[in-house]
Amino acid sequence: FVVVRKGEEKMTFASKKEADAHDKLLDMADAFTDWLLQSGMQMDETQAENLGLYLAE
């Protein structure tokens, strides 16, 4: 099973359950990234994406 985000293949998993869990984690990371970018904190998009992924994990 393959996780695809924004038309780009991100990761391949042996089971649908693992792929769904990773997809959910990426959805949460996207939500955190959007929140961080709108917060007014001084960070660029890459920093917000990295922190969003860290928080989601």
PDB file of N, CA, C, O and CB in Angstrom:
ATOM      1  N   PHE A   1       0.847  -1.175   0.000  1.00  0.00           N
ATOM      2  CA  PHE A   1       0.000   0.000   0.000  1.00  0.00           C
ATOM      3  C   PHE A   1       0.890   1.234   0.000  1.00  0.00           C
ATOM      4  O   PHE A   1       1.887   1.296   0.719  1.00  0.00           O
ATOM      5  CB  PHE A   1      -0.962   0.000   1.219  1.00  0.00           C
ATOM      6  N   VAL A   2       0.516   2.213  -0.815  1.00  0.00           N
ATOM      7  CA  VAL A   2       1.336   3.408  -1.001  1.00  0.00           C
ATOM      8  C   VAL A   2       0.590   4.629  -0.473  1.00  0.00           C
ATOM      9  O   VAL A   2      -0.600   4.802  -0.736  1.00  0.00           O
ATOM     10  CB  VAL A   2       1.704   3.597  -2.495  1.00  0.00           C
ATOM     11  N   VAL A   3       1.301   5.473   0.275  1.00  0.00           N
ATOM     12  CA  VAL A   3       0.751   6.741   0.740  1.00  0.00           C
ATOM     13  C   VAL A   3       1.194   7.813  -0.249  1.00  0.00           C
ATOM     14  O   VAL A   3       2.388   7.996  -0.488  1.00  0.00           O
ATOM     15  CB  VAL A   3       1.221   7.078   2.209  1.00  0.00           C
ATOM     16  N   VAL A   4       0.210   8.528  -0.828  1.00  0.00           N
ATOM     17  CA  VAL A   4       0.486   9.583  -1.798  1.00  0.00           C
ATOM     18  C   VAL A   4      -0.040  10.896  -1.235  1.00  0.00           C
ATOM     19  O   VAL A   4      -1.193  10.983  -0.813  1.00  0.00           O
ATOM     20  CB  VAL A   4      -0.160   9.265  -3.188  1.00  0.00           C
ATOM     21  N   ARG A   5       0.817  11.921  -1.233  1.00  0.00           N
ATOM     22  CA  ARG A   5       0.431  13.252  -0.750  1.00  0.00           C
ATOM     23  C   ARG A   5       0.777  14.270  -1.817  1.00  0.00           C
ATOM     24  O   ARG A   5       1.908  14.304  -2.303  1.00  0.00           O
ATOM     25  CB  ARG A   5       1.137  13.599   0.598  1.00  0.00           C
ATOM     26  N   LYS A   6      -0.191  15.107  -2.186  1.00  0.00           N
ATOM     27  CA  LYS A   6       0.018  16.159  -3.181  1.00  0.00           C
ATOM     28  C   LYS A   6       0.625  15.596  -4.462  1.00  0.00           C
ATOM     29  O   LYS A   6       1.499  16.212  -5.072  1.00  0.00           O
ATOM     30  CB  LYS A   6       0.922  17.256  -2.613  1.00  0.00           C
ATOM     31  N   GLY A   7       0.150  14.419  -4.862  1.00  0.00           N
ATOM     32  CA  GLY A   7       0.604  13.786  -6.088  1.00  0.00           C
ATOM     33  C   GLY A   7       1.980  13.144  -6.014  1.00  0.00           C
ATOM     34  O   GLY A   7       2.514  12.695  -7.028  1.00  0.00           O
ATOM     35  N   GLU A   8       2.550  13.098  -4.827  1.00  0.00           N
ATOM     36  CA  GLU A   8       3.896  12.553  -4.643  1.00  0.00           C
ATOM     37  C   GLU A   8       3.849  11.323  -3.742  1.00  0.00           C
ATOM     38  O   GLU A   8       3.253  11.352  -2.665  1.00  0.00           O
ATOM     39  CB  GLU A   8       4.838  13.620  -4.046  1.00  0.00           C
ATOM     40  N   GLU A   9       4.484  10.246  -4.192  1.00  0.00           N
ATOM     41  CA  GLU A   9       4.537   9.016  -3.405  1.00  0.00           C
ATOM     42  C   GLU A   9       5.443   9.239  -2.195  1.00  0.00           C
ATOM     43  O   GLU A   9       6.613   9.588  -2.347  1.00  0.00           O
ATOM     44  CB  GLU A   9       5.048   7.820  -4.267  1.00  0.00           C
ATOM     45  N   LYS A  10       4.895   9.035  -0.985  1.00  0.00           N
ATOM     46  CA  LYS A  10       5.651   9.299   0.238  1.00  0.00           C
ATOM     47  C   LYS A  10       6.270   8.045   0.838  1.00  0.00           C
ATOM     48  O   LYS A  10       7.443   8.047   1.212  1.00  0.00           O
ATOM     49  CB  LYS A  10       4.761   9.951   1.256  1.00  0.00           C
ATOM     50  N   MET A  11       5.489   6.977   0.932  1.00  0.00           N
ATOM     51  CA  MET A  11       5.968   5.766   1.579  1.00  0.00           C
ATOM     52  C   MET A  11       5.141   4.576   1.138  1.00  0.00           C
ATOM     53  O   MET A  11       3.991   4.724   0.726  1.00  0.00           O
ATOM     54  CB  MET A  11       5.928   5.910   3.100  1.00  0.00           C
ATOM     55  N   THR A  12       5.736   3.390   1.227  1.00  0.00           N
ATOM     56  CA  THR A  12       5.045   2.149   0.897  1.00  0.00           C
ATOM     57  C   THR A  12       4.983   1.283   2.148  1.00  0.00           C
ATOM     58  O   THR A  12       5.960   1.168   2.887  1.00  0.00           O
ATOM     59  CB  THR A  12       5.757   1.396  -0.270  1.00  0.00           C
ATOM     60  N   PHE A  13       3.816   0.674   2.375  1.00  0.00           N
ATOM     61  CA  PHE A  13       3.603  -0.161   3.557  1.00  0.00           C
ATOM     62  C   PHE A  13       3.091  -1.533   3.150  1.00  0.00           C
ATOM     63  O   PHE A  13       2.485  -1.696   2.090  1.00  0.00           O
ATOM     64  CB  PHE A  13       2.615   0.511   4.526  1.00  0.00           C
ATOM     65  N   ALA A  14       3.341  -2.515   4.002  1.00  0.00           N
ATOM     66  CA  ALA A  14       2.916  -3.890   3.741  1.00  0.00           C
ATOM     67  C   ALA A  14       1.420  -4.079   3.982  1.00  0.00           C
ATOM     68  O   ALA A  14       0.808  -4.975   3.401  1.00  0.00           O
ATOM     69  CB  ALA A  14       3.705  -4.855   4.615  1.00  0.00           C
ATOM     70  N   SER A  15       0.825  -3.237   4.838  1.00  0.00           N
ATOM     71  CA  SER A  15      -0.596  -3.411   5.143  1.00  0.00           C
ATOM     72  C   SER A  15      -1.349  -2.091   5.004  1.00  0.00           C
ATOM     73  O   SER A  15      -0.777  -1.010   5.140  1.00  0.00           O
ATOM     74  CB  SER A  15      -0.775  -3.975   6.562  1.00  0.00           C
ATOM     75  N   LYS A  16      -2.631  -2.207   4.732  1.00  0.00           N
ATOM     76  CA  LYS A  16      -3.490  -1.027   4.630  1.00  0.00           C
ATOM     77  C   LYS A  16      -3.574  -0.317   5.971  1.00  0.00           C
ATOM     78  O   LYS A  16      -3.630   0.911   6.017  1.00  0.00           O
ATOM     79  CB  LYS A  16      -4.897  -1.416   4.143  1.00  0.00           C
ATOM     80  N   LYS A  17      -3.583  -1.068   7.054  1.00  0.00           N
ATOM     81  CA  LYS A  17      -3.671  -0.483   8.392  1.00  0.00           C
ATOM     82  C   LYS A  17      -2.483   0.450   8.653  1.00  0.00           C
ATOM     83  O   LYS A  17      -2.659   1.557   9.163  1.00  0.00           O
ATOM     84  CB  LYS A  17      -3.726  -1.595   9.464  1.00  0.00           C
ATOM     85  N   GLU A  18      -1.279   0.001   8.304  1.00  0.00           N
ATOM     86  CA  GLU A  18      -0.081   0.828   8.490  1.00  0.00           C
ATOM     87  C   GLU A  18      -0.127   2.068   7.591  1.00  0.00           C
ATOM     88  O   GLU A  18       0.234   3.165   8.018  1.00  0.00           O
ATOM     89  CB  GLU A  18       1.193   0.004   8.193  1.00  0.00           C
ATOM     90  N   ALA A  19      -0.571   1.887   6.355  1.00  0.00           N
ATOM     91  CA  ALA A  19      -0.667   3.011   5.422  1.00  0.00           C
ATOM     92  C   ALA A  19      -1.679   4.038   5.916  1.00  0.00           C
ATOM     93  O   ALA A  19      -1.422   5.240   5.854  1.00  0.00           O
ATOM     94  CB  ALA A  19      -1.056   2.518   4.020  1.00  0.00           C
ATOM     95  N   ASP A  20      -2.820   3.577   6.403  1.00  0.00           N
ATOM     96  CA  ASP A  20      -3.842   4.478   6.933  1.00  0.00           C
ATOM     97  C   ASP A  20      -3.333   5.236   8.153  1.00  0.00           C
ATOM     98  O   ASP A  20      -3.601   6.429   8.297  1.00  0.00           O
ATOM     99  CB  ASP A  20      -5.105   3.696   7.293  1.00  0.00           C
ATOM    100  N   ALA A  21      -2.601   4.554   9.031  1.00  0.00           N
ATOM    101  CA  ALA A  21      -2.052   5.200  10.227  1.00  0.00           C
ATOM    102  C   ALA A  21      -1.053   6.288   9.831  1.00  0.00           C
ATOM    103  O   ALA A  21      -1.052   7.372  10.414  1.00  0.00           O
ATOM    104  CB  ALA A  21      -1.372   4.156  11.147  1.00  0.00           C
ATOM    105  N   HIS A  22      -0.210   6.002   8.848  1.00  0.00           N
ATOM    106  CA  HIS A  22       0.771   6.995   8.410  1.00  0.00           C
ATOM    107  C   HIS A  22       0.073   8.172   7.730  1.00  0.00           C
ATOM    108  O   HIS A  22       0.467   9.323   7.920  1.00  0.00           O
ATOM    109  CB  HIS A  22       1.798   6.355   7.453  1.00  0.00           C
ATOM    110  N   ASP A  23      -0.953   7.887   6.944  1.00  0.00           N
ATOM    111  CA  ASP A  23      -1.715   8.941   6.283  1.00  0.00           C
ATOM    112  C   ASP A  23      -2.373   9.854   7.316  1.00  0.00           C
ATOM    113  O   ASP A  23      -2.408  11.072   7.145  1.00  0.00           O
ATOM    114  CB  ASP A  23      -2.778   8.335   5.350  1.00  0.00           C
ATOM    115  N   LYS A  24      -2.888   9.263   8.376  1.00  0.00           N
ATOM    116  CA  LYS A  24      -3.511  10.037   9.453  1.00  0.00           C
ATOM    117  C   LYS A  24      -2.470  10.927  10.137  1.00  0.00           C
ATOM    118  O   LYS A  24      -2.752  12.081  10.461  1.00  0.00           O
ATOM    119  CB  LYS A  24      -4.179   9.093  10.489  1.00  0.00           C
ATOM    120  N   LEU A  25      -1.270  10.390  10.355  1.00  0.00           N
ATOM    121  CA  LEU A  25      -0.189  11.163  10.952  1.00  0.00           C
ATOM    122  C   LEU A  25       0.152  12.357  10.059  1.00  0.00           C
ATOM    123  O   LEU A  25       0.367  13.461  10.559  1.00  0.00           O
ATOM    124  CB  LEU A  25       1.059  10.274  11.175  1.00  0.00           C
ATOM    125  N   LEU A  26       0.203  12.145   8.742  1.00  0.00           N
ATOM    126  CA  LEU A  26       0.507  13.240   7.820  1.00  0.00           C
ATOM    127  C   LEU A  26      -0.605  14.288   7.807  1.00  0.00           C
ATOM    128  O   LEU A  26      -0.327  15.481   7.684  1.00  0.00           O
ATOM    129  CB  LEU A  26       0.727  12.695   6.410  1.00  0.00           C
ATOM    130  N   ASP A  27      -1.864  13.855   7.933  1.00  0.00           N
ATOM    131  CA  ASP A  27      -2.980  14.805   8.027  1.00  0.00           C
ATOM    132  C   ASP A  27      -2.827  15.679   9.266  1.00  0.00           C
ATOM    133  O   ASP A  27      -3.037  16.891   9.209  1.00  0.00           O
ATOM    134  CB  ASP A  27      -4.335  14.057   8.064  1.00  0.00           C
ATOM    135  N   MET A  28      -2.460  15.062  10.379  1.00  0.00           N
ATOM    136  CA  MET A  28      -2.273  15.798  11.619  1.00  0.00           C
ATOM    137  C   MET A  28      -1.094  16.765  11.491  1.00  0.00           C
ATOM    138  O   MET A  28      -1.166  17.901  11.960  1.00  0.00           O
ATOM    139  CB  MET A  28      -2.052  14.828  12.794  1.00  0.00           C
ATOM    140  N   ALA A  29      -0.016  16.316  10.860  1.00  0.00           N
ATOM    141  CA  ALA A  29       1.155  17.169  10.654  1.00  0.00           C
ATOM    142  C   ALA A  29       0.787  18.378   9.791  1.00  0.00           C
ATOM    143  O   ALA A  29       1.243  19.490  10.060  1.00  0.00           O
ATOM    144  CB  ALA A  29       2.304  16.367   9.996  1.00  0.00           C
ATOM    145  N   ASP A  30      -0.033  18.171   8.756  1.00  0.00           N
ATOM    146  CA  ASP A  30      -0.485  19.285   7.914  1.00  0.00           C
ATOM    147  C   ASP A  30      -1.295  20.288   8.727  1.00  0.00           C
ATOM    148  O   ASP A  30      -1.136  21.498   8.563  1.00  0.00           O
ATOM    149  CB  ASP A  30      -1.324  18.764   6.735  1.00  0.00           C
ATOM    150  N   ALA A  31      -2.161  19.789   9.600  1.00  0.00           N
ATOM    151  CA  ALA A  31      -2.970  20.672  10.441  1.00  0.00           C
ATOM    152  C   ALA A  31      -2.083  21.481  11.385  1.00  0.00           C
ATOM    153  O   ALA A  31      -2.288  22.684  11.546  1.00  0.00           O
ATOM    154  CB  ALA A  31      -4.000  19.857  11.246  1.00  0.00           C
ATOM    155  N   PHE A  32      -1.101  20.832  12.008  1.00  0.00           N
ATOM    156  CA  PHE A  32      -0.168  21.547  12.880  1.00  0.00           C
ATOM    157  C   PHE A  32       0.626  22.589  12.090  1.00  0.00           C
ATOM    158  O   PHE A  32       0.835  23.705  12.566  1.00  0.00           O
ATOM    159  CB  PHE A  32       0.792  20.556  13.568  1.00  0.00           C
ATOM    160  N   THR A  33       1.065  22.225  10.886  1.00  0.00           N
ATOM    161  CA  THR A  33       1.835  23.153  10.052  1.00  0.00           C
ATOM    162  C   THR A  33       1.018  24.396   9.734  1.00  0.00           C
ATOM    163  O   THR A  33       1.518  25.513   9.866  1.00  0.00           O
ATOM    164  CB  THR A  33       2.281  22.468   8.751  1.00  0.00           C
ATOM    165  N   ASP A  34      -0.233  24.220   9.317  1.00  0.00           N
ATOM    166  CA  ASP A  34      -1.106  25.360   9.028  1.00  0.00           C
ATOM    167  C   ASP A  34      -1.281  26.233  10.265  1.00  0.00           C
ATOM    168  O   ASP A  34      -1.215  27.459  10.183  1.00  0.00           O
ATOM    169  CB  ASP A  34      -2.477  24.878   8.522  1.00  0.00           C
ATOM    170  N   TRP A  35      -1.502  25.602  11.397  1.00  0.00           N
ATOM    171  CA  TRP A  35      -1.687  26.320  12.654  1.00  0.00           C
ATOM    172  C   TRP A  35      -0.439  27.126  13.005  1.00  0.00           C
ATOM    173  O   TRP A  35      -0.534  28.287  13.404  1.00  0.00           O
ATOM    174  CB  TRP A  35      -2.023  25.341  13.787  1.00  0.00           C
ATOM    175  N   LEU A  36       0.730  26.504  12.854  1.00  0.00           N
ATOM    176  CA  LEU A  36       1.985  27.192  13.164  1.00  0.00           C
ATOM    177  C   LEU A  36       2.216  28.377  12.229  1.00  0.00           C
ATOM    178  O   LEU A  36       2.661  29.434  12.677  1.00  0.00           O
ATOM    179  CB  LEU A  36       3.161  26.216  13.070  1.00  0.00           C
ATOM    180  N   LEU A  37       1.923  28.218  10.950  1.00  0.00           N
ATOM    181  CA  LEU A  37       2.120  29.305   9.992  1.00  0.00           C
ATOM    182  C   LEU A  37       1.181  30.480  10.268  1.00  0.00           C
ATOM    183  O   LEU A  37       1.535  31.629  10.006  1.00  0.00           O
ATOM    184  CB  LEU A  37       1.910  28.796   8.569  1.00  0.00           C
ATOM    185  N   GLN A  38      -0.006  30.198  10.792  1.00  0.00           N
ATOM    186  CA  GLN A  38      -0.973  31.250  11.093  1.00  0.00           C
ATOM    187  C   GLN A  38      -0.783  31.848  12.482  1.00  0.00           C
ATOM    188  O   GLN A  38      -1.437  32.831  12.829  1.00  0.00           O
ATOM    189  CB  GLN A  38      -2.372  30.709  10.968  1.00  0.00           C
ATOM    190  N   SER A  39       0.104  31.265  13.274  1.00  0.00           N
ATOM    191  CA  SER A  39       0.274  31.693  14.663  1.00  0.00           C
ATOM    192  C   SER A  39       1.006  33.019  14.810  1.00  0.00           C
ATOM    193  O   SER A  39       0.936  33.654  15.862  1.00  0.00           O
ATOM    194  CB  SER A  39       1.012  30.640  15.425  1.00  0.00           C
ATOM    195  N   GLY A  40       1.707  33.440  13.763  1.00  0.00           N
ATOM    196  CA  GLY A  40       2.480  34.668  13.857  1.00  0.00           C
ATOM    197  C   GLY A  40       3.889  34.455  14.384  1.00  0.00           C
ATOM    198  O   GLY A  40       4.666  35.404  14.486  1.00  0.00           O
ATOM    199  N   MET A  41       4.223  33.207  14.721  1.00  0.00           N
ATOM    200  CA  MET A  41       5.580  32.903  15.179  1.00  0.00           C
ATOM    201  C   MET A  41       6.540  33.075  14.006  1.00  0.00           C
ATOM    202  O   MET A  41       6.167  32.844  12.856  1.00  0.00           O
ATOM    203  CB  MET A  41       5.670  31.453  15.767  1.00  0.00           C
ATOM    204  N   GLN A  42       7.758  33.475  14.291  1.00  0.00           N
ATOM    205  CA  GLN A  42       8.757  33.706  13.258  1.00  0.00           C
ATOM    206  C   GLN A  42       9.403  32.389  12.843  1.00  0.00           C
ATOM    207  O   GLN A  42      10.338  31.916  13.490  1.00  0.00           O
ATOM    208  CB  GLN A  42       9.823  34.696  13.749  1.00  0.00           C
ATOM    209  N   MET A  43       8.900  31.801  11.762  1.00  0.00           N
ATOM    210  CA  MET A  43       9.502  30.588  11.200  1.00  0.00           C
ATOM    211  C   MET A  43       9.100  30.490   9.742  1.00  0.00           C
ATOM    212  O   MET A  43       8.036  30.962   9.342  1.00  0.00           O
ATOM    213  CB  MET A  43       9.064  29.310  11.987  1.00  0.00           C
ATOM    214  N   ASP A  44       9.972  29.868   8.949  1.00  0.00           N
ATOM    215  CA  ASP A  44       9.625  29.685   7.543  1.00  0.00           C
ATOM    216  C   ASP A  44       8.795  28.409   7.385  1.00  0.00           C
ATOM    217  O   ASP A  44       8.579  27.675   8.349  1.00  0.00           O
ATOM    218  CB  ASP A  44      10.906  29.623   6.660  1.00  0.00           C
ATOM    219  N   GLU A  45       8.339  28.157   6.173  1.00  0.00           N
ATOM    220  CA  GLU A  45       7.441  27.025   5.928  1.00  0.00           C
ATOM    221  C   GLU A  45       8.108  25.683   6.232  1.00  0.00           C
ATOM    222  O   GLU A  45       7.465  24.775   6.759  1.00  0.00           O
ATOM    223  CB  GLU A  45       6.964  27.044   4.483  1.00  0.00           C
ATOM    224  N   THR A  46       9.391  25.557   5.900  1.00  0.00           N
ATOM    225  CA  THR A  46      10.107  24.305   6.165  1.00  0.00           C
ATOM    226  C   THR A  46      10.189  24.032   7.659  1.00  0.00           C
ATOM    227  O   THR A  46       9.990  22.899   8.097  1.00  0.00           O
ATOM    228  CB  THR A  46      11.518  24.351   5.562  1.00  0.00           C
ATOM    229  N   GLN A  47      10.479  25.061   8.439  1.00  0.00           N
ATOM    230  CA  GLN A  47      10.534  24.894   9.894  1.00  0.00           C
ATOM    231  C   GLN A  47       9.164  24.504  10.438  1.00  0.00           C
ATOM    232  O   GLN A  47       9.063  23.635  11.304  1.00  0.00           O
ATOM    233  CB  GLN A  47      11.029  26.189  10.572  1.00  0.00           C
ATOM    234  N   ALA A  48       8.114  25.141   9.936  1.00  0.00           N
ATOM    235  CA  ALA A  48       6.756  24.823  10.382  1.00  0.00           C
ATOM    236  C   ALA A  48       6.390  23.388  10.022  1.00  0.00           C
ATOM    237  O   ALA A  48       5.765  22.691  10.821  1.00  0.00           O
ATOM    238  CB  ALA A  48       5.743  25.800   9.764  1.00  0.00           C
ATOM    239  N   GLU A  49       6.774  22.936   8.820  1.00  0.00           N
ATOM    240  CA  GLU A  49       6.495  21.552   8.417  1.00  0.00           C
ATOM    241  C   GLU A  49       7.238  20.563   9.309  1.00  0.00           C
ATOM    242  O   GLU A  49       6.667  19.559   9.736  1.00  0.00           O
ATOM    243  CB  GLU A  49       6.888  21.331   6.946  1.00  0.00           C
ATOM    244  N   ASN A  50       8.502  20.841   9.590  1.00  0.00           N
ATOM    245  CA  ASN A  50       9.285  19.946  10.445  1.00  0.00           C
ATOM    246  C   ASN A  50       8.718  19.884  11.854  1.00  0.00           C
ATOM    247  O   ASN A  50       8.603  18.803  12.431  1.00  0.00           O
ATOM    248  CB  ASN A  50      10.742  20.396  10.493  1.00  0.00           C
ATOM    249  N   LEU A  51       8.362  21.036  12.411  1.00  0.00           N
ATOM    250  CA  LEU A  51       7.789  21.061  13.754  1.00  0.00           C
ATOM    251  C   LEU A  51       6.404  20.416  13.758  1.00  0.00           C
ATOM    252  O   LEU A  51       6.052  19.715  14.707  1.00  0.00           O
ATOM    253  CB  LEU A  51       7.707  22.506  14.281  1.00  0.00           C
ATOM    254  N   GLY A  52       5.617  20.645  12.709  1.00  0.00           N
ATOM    255  CA  GLY A  52       4.297  20.021  12.600  1.00  0.00           C
ATOM    256  C   GLY A  52       4.388  18.510  12.574  1.00  0.00           C
ATOM    257  O   GLY A  52       3.593  17.828  13.220  1.00  0.00           O
ATOM    258  N   LEU A  53       5.352  17.977  11.830  1.00  0.00           N
ATOM    259  CA  LEU A  53       5.548  16.528  11.780  1.00  0.00           C
ATOM    260  C   LEU A  53       6.006  15.998  13.136  1.00  0.00           C
ATOM    261  O   LEU A  53       5.545  14.947  13.583  1.00  0.00           O
ATOM    262  CB  LEU A  53       6.573  16.159  10.691  1.00  0.00           C
ATOM    263  N   TYR A  54       6.909  16.720  13.788  1.00  0.00           N
ATOM    264  CA  TYR A  54       7.387  16.314  15.114  1.00  0.00           C
ATOM    265  C   TYR A  54       6.226  16.253  16.106  1.00  0.00           C
ATOM    266  O   TYR A  54       6.106  15.291  16.864  1.00  0.00           O
ATOM    267  CB  TYR A  54       8.473  17.289  15.624  1.00  0.00           C
ATOM    268  N   LEU A  55       5.380  17.270  16.101  1.00  0.00           N
ATOM    269  CA  LEU A  55       4.239  17.293  17.020  1.00  0.00           C
ATOM    270  C   LEU A  55       3.251  16.165  16.716  1.00  0.00           C
ATOM    271  O   LEU A  55       2.670  15.583  17.632  1.00  0.00           O
ATOM    272  CB  LEU A  55       3.525  18.647  16.944  1.00  0.00           C
ATOM    273  N   ALA A  56       3.064  15.861  15.448  1.00  0.00           N
ATOM    274  CA  ALA A  56       2.131  14.798  15.064  1.00  0.00           C
ATOM    275  C   ALA A  56       2.624  13.423  15.500  1.00  0.00           C
ATOM    276  O   ALA A  56       1.835  12.547  15.855  1.00  0.00           O
ATOM    277  CB  ALA A  56       1.912  14.811  13.555  1.00  0.00           C
ATOM    278  N   GLU A  57       3.945  13.251  15.467  1.00  0.00           N
ATOM    279  CA  GLU A  57       4.505  11.949  15.857  1.00  0.00           C
ATOM    280  C   GLU A  57       4.334  11.738  17.338  1.00  0.00           C
ATOM    281  O   GLU A  57       4.740  10.702  17.864  1.00  0.00           O
ATOM    282  CB  GLU A  57       5.990  11.846  15.477  1.00  0.00           C
TER     283      GLU A  57
END
